[in-house]
C-alpha cells in the first residue's frame, strides 16, 4: 500500500475559508477515488495561508479488474432486438452466454494504475472546487472556461509514493517542489514523499498543521500574558483566525497608552479584535489592561520589538478613532439621537424604527400596569411603569451613533453607556444595555424589572408585527430572527416566572409558533414534546409557567405504572367514543339516576369518577398538578375492571347509552389535565 500527497499552492487563502476548503478537498477527492473503486485507509488535510494539502494513506498500486454481466434479450427475441444489444455491448453473437433462455454479455474491465486514476482525480477536484469566492487570472482569464481558484494557483505537488503523478491544470504542472516560508525560506523545497512533507516544511519555517499552529498561538499568548502578570482574554475564534493568517506564528505582547482605558472596555476589545486580530488582557482584578498580543508570521532577529512597536502605533490610531466616536456620541443626548429613527425603515410593511419604538414603549408600560412585571420590594408600580416606558423610548437611539455605525455588534451596549453618562437612572441604562438579551442559548436572561419589561416588549412586538404582516418563518428561512425572539420570550417568562396569558398579546398562529419553540427549548431539559402538545391541545393554556408545571407533573405521572395503565384505558375509551361519533367537544353528562341497576364494576367506576372529577378539577384550579395526577390515578383500577367485566355495547339501548356517557366522563376527567390522545405510547 502506498501514500499519496497533494499540495495546491496559491496566493493567500482567506482564513475564514480554510476549514471548509479542507472539508471540500477531502470530500471531492474521496468521491473521485470511489468512482474508480478506490478508497484510502486514512485521509488527513492541512491548510495554511498559501497551501491546501491532502495526504491519502493506504492506496493500492492499481485498481482491481472488474467483470460486469449485462442482461440482454431472450434467445428467442426478434433479430432486431439482438442486433441492438450487440451494438450496445460491442460484442459478437458467439461471445454472449445463455442462461434460462436469456442472453447475457460479460464485459471485462481491466485494472488501472492508481497513478493514472489520481491524475484524473486531481484535475477533476481542482476544476470542481466550490470556493465561496473565486477568481480568474492571467491571459487565459479572458475565457469563461478558464480555471477559477480562490487566488491564483501557482503550484501542484502530486506524489504517489516517491513518484510524481503527472497533472496539468491551466498551465500549472505538477511536480515534487514547493516553497517554504515567504521570508525565512523563500526558495524551492523538494518533497520526497508524503512521509517527509510535514517535517520538511517545518524545517523551512512552515507549520502545515492548522491545529498545531492554533495550539502554539493559544499557549504562547497565554504564557506571555502570565509573564506580564496579566490574564489573556480567551477567544477561540481569534486563535483560529490567527492560525489561518500565519505559517510560522510568533505571538508577541505589546502595550498601548493607558489613557485609552477611558473608552469602554468592550470597544477596546472589539477594536483590537476586529480591526487588528489582537488578543487583549485583563489584570488580576478582572479589569481590561493596557496590553495586547499580536501574532507575527516571522521570527524577527530583534525578538519582535519593531513588530510590536508598529502594531502599537496602528492600534493607537484605531483606538483614537474609537475614542473620537465615543466622545462625539456623548455630546448628543439619546432623545435627540432617537429623533433620527423616523428616517430609518424598520420594514416596508411595518414602518420606521421610530414606529417600533413607540409600540415597544406602550407594550412595556402595559406589561407593568397589568401586573405581569412587578416592581422589586419597596419600589413603586407607577415609577416602574414610567422607567419602562422611558427606557423603551431610548433603546434604539444608539443605532444612529457613530460608534454603533462603526461596530454594529455594540448596539444596546453603547446605548447603555450613553444613557448612564447623561444621568439616566441605573435601571433605565441597564434596560437600554441589555434589552436584546437573551440573544442565544447560554446568554444571560435579564431579571431586573425594567429590563425584563423592555426586552419582553421588544421581542413580542417583532413577533406580533411580522406575523400580522404574514412574514413568519418558513422552513429553514427566518430572515427576521423570529425563532430567536420567541426563545428569548420563553426564557424571560420562565426564568422570571411571569404569569400572563400569551394569547392576550399574540395571535393563534403565533401561539402555535411559541408552542413549537417551547418544544425545542425544553428538549434539552428532557421534556417530551408530545406532553407539551397534550397540554396545548386543551386550548386556553397560554400561561407558560403554568403550562410547564402541568407538563412536568404529567411527565412524571405517565412514567409510573398507574399513568401508563390509565393512558391505555383512556385510549381504549377514546377509540370507542370515536367510533360512535361522540366527539371530545360533546358535554359529558353525569347520570345521577339510571333506569337499571349498574353492574358491580360499572358502579365502582361511577363512584371513582364522582370522587376523582372534583378532586382533579380543584387541584388544577389551585395549580397543584401533582395532586391532580394523583386524583386521576384512582381511576386506573376501576377503568381496567370496567373494560374487563362490563359490556359497553350492550343490546339494551339504555345501558349502552349510559356506558358510553360514562366513558365520555372518563375522557372529560382526564382532559382536566391534558389531552391524552396526544401522548405517544
C-alpha positions in Angstrom: 0.0 0.0 0.0 1.2 3.5 -0.9 0.5 7.0 0.3 -0.4 9.9 -1.9 0.4 13.6 -1.3 -1.4 16.5 -2.9 -0.5 20.1 -2.3 -2.2 23.0 -4.0 -0.1 26.2 -3.5 -1.6 29.6 -4.3 -1.6 33.1 -3.2 -3.2 33.9 0.2 -6.3 31.8 1.1 -8.6 33.9 3.4 -8.5 32.4 6.9 -12.3 32.1 7.1 -12.3 29.8 4.0 -9.7 27.4 5.1 -11.6 24.9 7.3 -14.4 24.5 4.7 -11.7 24.1 2.0 -10.1 21.2 3.8 -13.5 19.5 4.2 -14.3 20.1 0.5 -10.9 18.8 -0.6 -11.3 15.5 1.4 -14.9 15.1 0.1 -14.2 15.7 -3.5 -11.1 13.6 -3.6 -12.8 10.6 -1.9 -15.7 10.9 -4.4 -13.3 10.8 -7.3 -11.5 7.7 -5.9 -14.8 6.0 -5.3 -15.7 6.3 -8.9 -12.7 4.2 -9.8 -13.3 1.7 -7.0 -10.6 3.1 -4.7 -10.7 4.2 -1.1 -7.9 5.4 1.2 -7.4 3.8 4.6 -7.0 7.3 6.1 -7.1 10.9 4.8 -5.7 14.0 6.5 -5.9 17.6 5.2 -4.0 20.7 6.0 -4.4 24.4 5.3 -2.1 27.4 5.6 -2.5 30.8 4.0 -0.6 29.7 1.0 -1.4 26.0 0.6 -4.1 23.4 0.8 -2.8 19.8 1.2 -4.1 16.3 1.5 -2.4 13.0 2.4 -4.3 9.8 1.5 -2.8 6.7 3.0 -3.0 3.0 2.1 -3.8 3.1 -1.6 -3.1 0.1 -3.8 -0.8 0.3 -6.8 -3.7 -0.5 -9.2 -7.4 -0.9 -9.2 -8.9 -4.4 -9.3 -10.1 -5.8 -12.6 -13.9 -5.7 -12.8 -16.2 -8.2 -14.5 -19.7 -6.9 -15.4 -22.6 -9.0 -16.6 -25.3 -7.3 -18.6 -28.7 -8.9 -19.1 -29.9 -8.9 -22.7 -33.0 -10.1 -24.6 -34.4 -13.6 -24.6 -32.7 -16.0 -27.0 -35.9 -16.2 -29.0 -36.2 -12.5 -29.4 -36.5 -10.9 -32.9 -33.2 -10.3 -34.7 -33.6 -6.5 -34.3 -33.5 -6.8 -30.5 -30.4 -9.0 -30.7 -28.7 -6.6 -33.1 -29.4 -3.6 -30.8 -27.9 -5.4 -27.8 -24.8 -6.4 -29.7 -24.3 -2.8 -30.8 -24.7 -1.6 -27.2 -22.1 -4.1 -25.9 -19.7 -4.2 -28.8 -19.7 -8.0 -28.8 -20.4 -10.7 -31.4 -23.3 -13.2 -31.0 -20.9 -16.0 -30.1 -19.4 -14.0 -27.2 -22.8 -14.0 -25.4 -23.8 -16.6 -22.9 -27.3 -18.1 -22.5 -28.9 -18.9 -19.2 -32.6 -20.0 -18.7 -33.3 -18.8 -22.2 -31.9 -15.3 -21.7 -28.8 -13.9 -23.3 -26.0 -12.2 -21.2 -23.0 -10.2 -22.1 -19.9 -10.3 -19.9 -17.5 -7.3 -20.1 -14.1 -7.4 -18.5 -12.7 -4.1 -17.4 -9.0 -4.5 -16.6 -7.5 -2.8 -13.5 -5.9 0.6 -13.9 -2.7 2.0 -12.4 -3.6 4.1 -9.4 -1.3 6.9 -10.5 -3.5 7.2 -13.6 -6.6 7.4 -11.5 -5.0 10.0 -9.3 -4.0 12.2 -12.2 -7.6 12.3 -13.4 -8.9 12.8 -9.8 -6.7 15.8 -9.0 -7.6 17.6 -12.2 -11.3 17.0 -11.6 -11.1 18.2 -8.0 -9.3 21.4 -8.9 -11.8 22.3 -11.6 -14.8 21.4 -9.4 -13.6 23.1 -6.2 -16.5 25.1 -4.6 -14.8 28.2 -3.3 -17.3 30.7 -1.9 -15.4 33.4 -3.8 -13.0 32.7 -6.6 -11.2 34.5 -9.4 -9.6 34.1 -12.9 -6.2 35.5 -13.7 -3.7 35.9 -16.5 -4.2 35.9 -20.2 -6.5 32.9 -20.0 -8.9 34.7 -17.8 -10.5 36.3 -20.9 -12.2 33.0 -21.4 -15.1 32.0 -19.2 -13.8 28.4 -19.5 -10.6 29.3 -17.7 -9.8 27.9 -14.2 -11.3 29.6 -11.2 -9.5 29.4 -7.8 -9.6 31.4 -4.6 -6.4 33.2 -5.6 -4.0 32.5 -8.5 -2.8 28.8 -8.3 1.0 28.6 -8.5 2.0 25.1 -7.8 0.8 21.4 -7.6 2.7 18.7 -5.7 1.3 15.3 -6.5 3.4 12.4 -5.2 2.3 8.7 -5.2 4.9 7.2 -3.1 8.1 8.9 -4.4 6.8 9.2 -8.0 5.3 12.4 -9.4 1.8 12.0 -10.6 1.6 14.0 -13.9 -1.2 16.6 -13.7 -1.6 19.7 -15.8 -4.3 22.3 -15.0 -4.5 25.7 -16.6 -0.8 25.7 -17.4 0.3 24.6 -13.9 2.3 21.4 -14.0 2.6 19.0 -11.1 6.0 18.2 -9.6 7.7 17.5 -6.3 8.8 21.0 -5.5 7.1 23.5 -3.2 8.2 26.7 -1.4 8.9 27.2 2.3 8.2 30.3 4.4 7.9 33.5 2.3 10.8 35.2 4.2 12.7 32.5 6.2 13.0 30.1 3.3 11.6 31.5 0.0 13.5 29.0 -2.1 12.2 25.7 -3.6 12.0 22.6 -1.5 11.9 19.1 -3.0 9.4 16.8 -1.2 10.4 13.1 -1.2 7.0 11.6 -0.4 4.0 12.1 1.9 6.1 10.8 4.7 8.5 13.7 4.9 6.1 16.5 3.8 5.2 17.9 7.2 8.8 17.8 8.7 10.5 19.2 5.6 8.2 22.2 5.6 8.7 22.6 9.3 12.4 22.8 8.7 11.7 25.6 6.3 9.5 27.5 8.8 6.1 26.3 7.7 3.8 24.5 10.2 1.3 23.0 7.9 -0.9 21.5 10.6 -3.5 24.2 11.4 -4.3 22.6 14.8 -0.6 22.8 15.8 -0.4 26.4 14.8 -3.6 27.2 16.8 -2.2 25.4 19.9 1.1 27.3 19.6 -0.8 30.7 19.4 -3.1 29.8 22.3 -0.4 28.6 24.6 2.2 31.2 23.9 -0.2 34.1 24.1 -1.5 32.9 27.5 2.1 32.5 28.7 3.1 36.0 27.6 0.2 37.5 29.4 1.1 35.5 32.5 4.7 36.6 32.4 3.4 40.2 32.5 1.2 39.4 35.5 -1.9 39.5 33.3 -4.6 37.1 32.1 -5.3 36.6 28.4 -8.9 37.1 27.4 -9.6 33.7 25.7 -11.0 33.9 22.2 -11.0 30.6 20.2 -12.3 32.4 17.1 -9.3 34.7 17.2 -7.0 31.8 17.7 -8.3 30.1 14.6 -8.1 33.3 12.6 -4.5 34.0 13.5 -3.7 30.4 12.8 -5.2 30.9 9.3 -3.1 34.1 8.7 0.3 32.6 9.6 2.6 29.8 8.6 5.1 30.4 11.4 3.1 32.1 14.2 5.0 34.1 16.8 2.8 35.7 19.4 4.2 39.0 20.8 2.9 41.1 23.7 2.8 44.9 23.5 1.4 47.8 25.4 -0.8 50.7 24.5 -1.4 54.1 26.1 -3.4 53.5 29.3 -5.2 56.8 28.6 -7.3 54.8 26.1 -8.8 52.8 29.0 -11.3 55.7 29.5 -13.0 54.2 26.4 -15.5 51.3 27.3 -13.5 48.0 27.5 -15.9 46.3 25.0 -14.9 49.0 22.5 -11.2 48.4 23.0 -11.6 44.7 22.8 -13.7 44.9 19.6 -11.3 47.4 18.0 -8.3 45.2 18.7 -10.1 42.0 17.7 -12.0 43.1 14.5 -9.5 45.6 13.1 -6.2 44.1 14.1 -6.8 40.5 15.1 -5.2 41.1 18.5 -5.9 39.5 21.8 -6.5 41.7 24.9 -5.6 41.1 28.5 -7.1 41.7 32.0 -5.4 42.5 35.2 -5.7 40.4 38.4 -8.9 42.2 39.3 -10.6 41.5 36.0 -10.2 44.9 34.6 -9.0 45.4 31.0 -5.3 46.0 30.9 -3.3 48.3 28.6 -1.8 45.2 26.8 -2.4 43.3 23.6 -1.0 40.2 22.0 -0.4 40.2 18.3 0.7 37.2 16.2 3.6 37.8 13.8 4.4 35.5 10.9 8.1 35.7 11.3 10.7 35.1 14.0 12.4 38.5 13.9 16.0 38.9 14.7 15.3 41.7 17.3 12.8 39.4 19.2 9.9 41.2 17.6 10.5 44.7 19.1 9.9 46.6 15.9 6.9 44.5 15.0 5.3 45.2 18.4 6.1 48.9 18.0 4.5 49.0 14.6 1.4 47.2 15.8 1.2 49.5 18.8 1.1 52.5 16.5 -1.6 51.0 14.3 -3.7 50.1 17.4 -3.3 53.6 18.8 -4.7 55.0 15.6 -7.7 52.7 15.8 -8.3 53.4 19.4 -8.1 57.2 18.7 -10.9 56.7 16.2 -12.9 54.8 18.7 -12.4 57.5 21.4 -13.4 60.1 18.9 -16.7 58.3 18.2 -17.3 57.8 21.9 -16.7 61.4 22.9 -18.7 62.7 19.9 -21.7 60.5 20.6 -21.8 61.5 24.2 -22.3 65.2 23.2 -25.7 64.3 21.7 -28.5 63.3 24.2 -30.2 60.0 23.4 -33.5 61.7 23.0 -32.0 63.8 20.2 -30.4 60.7 18.6 -33.8 59.0 18.7 -35.4 61.7 16.6 -33.4 60.3 13.7 -35.0 56.9 13.9 -38.0 58.2 12.0 -35.8 58.2 8.9 -34.8 54.6 9.2 -37.2 52.0 7.8 -37.8 49.1 10.1 -39.6 47.2 7.4 -41.5 48.4 4.4 -44.7 46.9 5.8 -44.1 47.9 9.4 -43.0 51.5 9.3 -39.9 53.1 10.7 -37.7 52.2 13.7 -39.4 55.2 15.5 -42.8 53.5 15.0 -41.4 50.3 16.5 -40.1 52.3 19.5 -43.5 53.8 20.1 -45.1 50.3 20.1 -42.5 48.9 22.4 -42.8 51.7 24.8 -46.6 51.3 25.1 -46.3 47.5 25.5 -43.6 47.8 28.1 -45.8 50.1 30.2 -48.8 47.8 29.7 -46.8 44.8 31.0 -46.1 46.7 34.2 -49.6 48.2 34.6 -51.2 44.8 34.1 -49.1 43.3 36.8 -47.2 41.0 34.5 -43.9 42.5 35.7 -43.9 43.5 39.3 -41.6 46.1 41.0 -38.9 45.0 43.4 -39.8 45.1 47.1 -40.2 48.7 48.2 -40.4 50.1 44.7 -43.4 51.9 43.3 -45.5 50.4 40.4 -46.1 53.8 38.8 -42.4 54.6 38.9 -41.6 51.2 37.4 -44.1 51.8 34.5 -42.5 55.3 33.9 -39.0 53.9 33.8 -40.0 51.0 31.5 -41.6 53.5 29.0 -38.6 55.8 29.3 -36.1 53.0 28.7 -38.1 51.7 25.7 -38.0 55.1 24.1 -34.2 55.2 24.3 -33.3 51.6 23.4 -32.8 52.0 19.7 -31.3 55.5 19.8 -27.7 54.2 19.7 -28.4 52.7 16.2 -27.6 56.2 14.7 -24.5 56.8 16.7 -21.0 56.9 15.2 -19.8 54.0 17.4 -22.5 51.6 16.5 -22.2 52.7 12.9 -18.5 51.5 13.1 -19.3 48.4 15.3 -22.9 47.2 14.9 -22.1 44.5 17.4 -22.1 47.2 20.1 -25.8 48.2 19.7 -27.5 48.3 23.0 -24.3 48.2 24.9 -23.3 51.7 23.8 -26.8 52.9 24.4 -26.4 51.8 28.0 -23.1 53.7 28.4 -24.6 56.8 26.8 -27.7 56.6 29.0 -25.6 56.3 32.1 -23.4 59.2 31.0 -26.4 61.5 30.5 -27.7 60.8 34.0 -30.5 58.3 33.4 -31.5 56.1 36.3 -29.4 53.0 36.6 -32.4 50.8 35.9 -33.1 52.7 32.6 -29.4 52.5 31.5 -29.3 48.8 32.3 -32.5 48.2 30.3 -31.1 50.0 27.3 -27.9 48.0 27.5 -29.5 44.6 28.0 -32.8 44.8 26.1 -31.6 42.5 23.3 -30.9 39.7 25.8 -31.1 36.8 25.7 -29.8 36.6 22.2 -28.9 32.9 22.1 -28.5 29.7 24.1 -26.5 30.2 27.2 -26.9 34.0 27.2 -27.8 35.7 30.4 -31.5 36.2 30.9 -32.4 39.6 32.4 -34.1 39.7 35.8 -34.2 43.4 36.6 -37.9 44.5 36.2 -37.3 47.4 33.8 -35.0 45.4 31.6 -37.4 42.5 31.6 -40.3 44.7 30.6 -38.4 46.3 27.7 -36.8 43.1 26.5 -40.1 41.3 26.5 -41.9 44.1 24.8 -39.3 44.4 22.1 -39.4 40.7 21.2 -43.2 40.4 21.4 -43.6 43.4 19.2 -41.3 41.8 16.5 -43.2 38.6 16.6 -46.7 40.1 16.5 -45.9 42.6 13.8 -44.2 40.2 11.5 -46.8 37.5 11.9 -49.5 40.2 11.4 -47.9 41.1 8.1 -47.7 37.4 7.1 -43.9 37.5 7.3 -43.5 34.5 9.5 -40.6 32.0 9.3 -40.9 29.1 6.9 -38.7 26.0 6.6 -35.1 27.0 7.3 -35.8 30.6 6.4 -36.1 33.1 9.3 -34.8 36.4 8.0 -36.1 38.4 10.9 -34.8 36.0 13.6 -38.3 35.4 15.0 -37.4 31.9 16.3 -34.6 33.5 18.3 -37.1 36.2 19.6 -39.6 33.5 20.6 -36.9 31.6 22.5 -36.0 34.9 24.2 -39.6 35.5 25.2 -39.9 32.0 26.6 -36.6 32.3 28.6 -37.7 35.7 30.0 -41.1 34.3 31.1 -39.8 31.1 32.6 -36.8 32.4 34.3 -38.7 35.3 35.8 -41.9 33.2 36.4 -44.0 35.8 34.7 -47.7 35.0 34.9 -49.7 36.2 31.9 -51.6 34.7 29.0 -49.6 35.0 25.8 -52.9 34.7 23.9 -53.8 38.2 25.1 -50.8 39.6 23.1 -50.2 37.2 20.2 -52.5 35.6 17.6 -53.4 31.9 17.5 -50.9 31.1 14.8 -48.2 32.9 16.7 -49.2 31.0 19.8 -48.7 27.7 17.9 -45.3 29.1 16.9 -44.4 29.6 20.5 -45.5 26.0 21.2 -43.0 24.7 18.6 -40.2 26.9 20.1 -41.1 25.7 23.6 -40.7 22.1 22.5 -37.2 23.0 21.1 -36.3 24.9 24.2 -37.4 22.2 26.6 -36.0 19.2 24.6 -32.6 19.7 26.2 -34.2 19.7 29.7 -35.6 16.2 28.9 -39.2 17.3 28.5 -41.2 15.3 26.0 -42.7 17.2 23.0 -45.8 15.1 22.9 -46.6 16.1 26.5 -46.4 19.8 25.6 -48.7 19.1 22.7 -51.1 17.3 25.0 -51.4 20.3 27.3 -51.6 22.9 24.4 -54.2 20.8 22.7 -56.7 21.5 25.5 -56.9 25.1 24.3 -56.8 28.2 26.5 -53.5 27.2 28.2 -51.2 30.0 27.2 -49.6 30.7 30.6 -46.2 29.2 30.0 -45.2 28.9 33.7 -48.4 27.0 34.5 -48.2 25.0 31.3 -44.8 23.7 32.1 -45.7 22.9 35.6 -48.6 20.8 34.2 -46.3 19.2 31.6 -43.7 18.2 34.2 -46.3 16.7 36.5 -47.7 14.8 33.5 -44.3 13.5 32.5 -43.7 12.2 36.0 -47.1 10.6 36.0 -47.0 8.8 32.6 -43.8 7.1 33.6 -45.5 5.4 36.5 -47.4 2.1 36.2 -50.7 3.9 37.1 -50.0 6.5 34.5 -49.2 4.0 31.7 -52.3 1.9 32.5 -54.5 5.0 32.7 -53.2 6.1 29.4 -54.1 2.7 27.9 -57.5 2.8 29.4 -58.1 6.3 28.2 -57.1 5.5 24.6 -59.4 2.5 24.7 -62.3 4.6 25.9 -61.5 7.4 23.3 -61.4 4.9 20.5 -64.8 3.5 21.4 -66.3 7.1 21.6 -64.7 8.0 18.3 -66.3 5.0 16.5 -69.6 6.1 18.0 -69.1 9.6 16.7 -69.1 11.1 20.2 -66.5 13.9 20.0 -64.5 15.3 22.8 -66.3 18.6 22.4 -69.6 16.9 23.4 -70.5 17.6 27.1 -70.0 14.6 29.4 -73.3 14.1 31.1 -73.4 12.7 34.6 -76.2 10.1 35.1 -77.5 10.7 38.7 -80.1 8.0 38.2 -80.1 5.0 35.9 -83.0 3.1 34.6 -81.2 -0.1 35.5 -79.1 -1.4 38.3 -75.4 -1.0 37.3 -73.1 -3.9 37.4 -70.5 -4.0 40.2 -67.5 -2.7 38.2 -69.7 -0.2 36.4 -70.9 1.2 39.8 -67.3 1.2 41.0 -66.2 3.4 38.1 -69.1 5.8 38.6 -68.1 6.1 42.3 -64.4 6.6 41.3 -65.4 9.4 38.8 -67.7 11.1 41.3 -64.6 11.4 43.6 -61.8 12.0 41.0 -63.6 14.6 38.9 -64.0 17.3 41.5 -60.7 16.4 43.1 -58.8 16.8 39.8 -60.6 20.0 38.9 -60.0 21.6 42.3 -56.3 20.6 42.1 -55.9 22.1 38.6 -57.6 25.3 39.8 -55.0 25.5 42.6 -52.3 24.6 40.1 -51.4 21.6 42.2 -50.9 19.3 39.2 -49.2 16.5 41.1 -52.4 16.2 43.2 -54.5 16.3 40.1 -52.5 13.4 38.7 -53.0 11.5 42.0 -56.7 12.0 41.6 -56.7 10.6 38.1 -54.6 7.7 39.3 -57.5 6.5 41.4 -59.3 5.8 38.1 -56.8 3.3 36.9 -58.1 0.2 38.6 -61.8 0.9 38.1 -61.3 1.5 34.4 -59.4 -1.7 34.0 -62.1 -3.7 35.8 -64.8 -2.0 33.8 -63.3 -3.0 30.5 -62.6 -6.5 31.7 -66.1 -7.2 33.1 -68.6 -4.8 31.6 -70.1 -4.8 28.0 -70.2 -1.3 26.7 -72.2 -2.1 23.6 -75.0 -3.9 25.5 -78.1 -4.9 23.4 -80.1 -2.8 25.9 -80.1 0.8 24.4 -80.3 2.4 27.8 -77.3 0.5 29.2 -75.3 1.2 26.0 -76.1 5.0 26.2 -75.3 5.2 29.9 -72.0 3.3 29.5 -70.9 5.5 26.5 -71.7 8.5 28.6 -69.6 7.0 31.4 -66.6 6.7 29.0 -67.2 10.3 28.0 -66.9 11.3 31.6 -63.6 9.4 31.9 -62.3 11.3 28.8 -63.5 14.6 30.2 -62.0 13.9 33.6 -58.6 13.2 32.0 -58.9 16.3 29.9 -58.9 18.4 33.0 -55.2 17.8 32.9 -54.2 17.1 29.3 -55.4 15.7 26.1 -54.1 12.1 26.5 -54.8 11.4 22.8 -51.6 13.5 22.0 -49.4 11.3 24.2 -47.3 8.8 22.5 -47.3 5.2 23.7 
